[in-house]
Amino acid sequence: MFDTQSLNLFNNPAIEGAKLITMPGEAAILLDKSFSQTYPAERFVLMWLAFEAIINSFPGEGGNGKKRERFFKNDLRSEAINNEVYRLLKLRCDMFKEGKINDASIEQECWSLYAVLQLSVMKDCEQRQAFLSGYEKTLSTERGKISQ
């Protein structure tokens, strides 16, 4: 089962010291509802909508696509995570527009989207750098999404 606690339990550096953005109210509500969903596909949809609300709150010109790319490529300087976000976007399009859901992997997709959400709400701080590094390593070793 999807459990948000295990991703938040790390001590080097302590997660309690992380600096967070002010999350849009609608994103907080969508995340709260998503974590109570039994079915992973419904959880993914609600999490994606929360992610879009967060990205939409970022300053700057352009739509959410440009803001997402600017944040992950320029602010975080991570081509690997930007590619993962794009992959998740394509998955979202398959789900929303064509009704295609891969039940075997949707739980893992929720975990990846949750990691993206975590990075999206953290300000530039030591915890974000540690989380960023760990997520890139996870993508490269466990999922083979990036090459070193």
Secondary structure in CASP SS format (residue, H / E / C, confidence):
PFRMAT SS
TARGET T0000
AUTHOR 0000-0000-0000
METHOD secondary structure of the structure
MODEL  1
M C 1.00
F C 1.00
D C 1.00
T C 1.00
Q C 1.00
S H 1.00
L H 1.00
N H 1.00
L C 1.00
F C 1.00
N E 1.00
N C 1.00
P C 1.00
A E 1.00
I H 1.00
E H 1.00
G H 1.00
A C 1.00
K C 1.00
L E 1.00
I C 1.00
T C 1.00
M C 1.00
P C 1.00
G H 1.00
E H 1.00
A H 1.00
A H 1.00
I H 1.00
L H 1.00
L H 1.00
D H 1.00
K H 1.00
S H 1.00
F H 1.00
S C 1.00
Q C 1.00
T C 1.00
Y C 1.00
P H 1.00
A H 1.00
E H 1.00
R H 1.00
F H 1.00
V H 1.00
L H 1.00
M H 1.00
W H 1.00
L H 1.00
A H 1.00
F H 1.00
E H 1.00
A H 1.00
I H 1.00
I H 1.00
N H 1.00
S C 1.00
F C 1.00
P C 1.00
G C 1.00
E C 1.00
G C 1.00
G C 1.00
N H 1.00
G H 1.00
K H 1.00
K H 1.00
R H 1.00
E H 1.00
R H 1.00
F H 1.00
F H 1.00
K H 1.00
N H 1.00
D H 1.00
L C 1.00
R C 1.00
S C 1.00
E H 1.00
A H 1.00
I H 1.00
N H 1.00
N H 1.00
E H 1.00
V H 1.00
Y H 1.00
R H 1.00
L H 1.00
L H 1.00
K H 1.00
L H 1.00
R H 1.00
C H 1.00
D H 1.00
M H 1.00
F H 1.00
K H 1.00
E H 1.00
G C 1.00
K C 1.00
I C 1.00
N C 1.00
D C 1.00
A C 1.00
S C 1.00
I H 1.00
E H 1.00
Q H 1.00
E H 1.00
C H 1.00
W H 1.00
S H 1.00
L H 1.00
Y H 1.00
A H 1.00
V H 1.00
L H 1.00
Q H 1.00
L H 1.00
S H 1.00
V H 1.00
M E 1.00
K C 1.00
D C 1.00
C C 1.00
E H 1.00
Q H 1.00
R H 1.00
Q H 1.00
A H 1.00
F H 1.00
L H 1.00
S H 1.00
G H 1.00
Y H 1.00
E H 1.00
K H 1.00
T H 1.00
L H 1.00
S H 1.00
T H 1.00
E C 1.00
R C 1.00
G C 1.00
K C 1.00
I C 1.00
S C 1.00
Q C 1.00
END
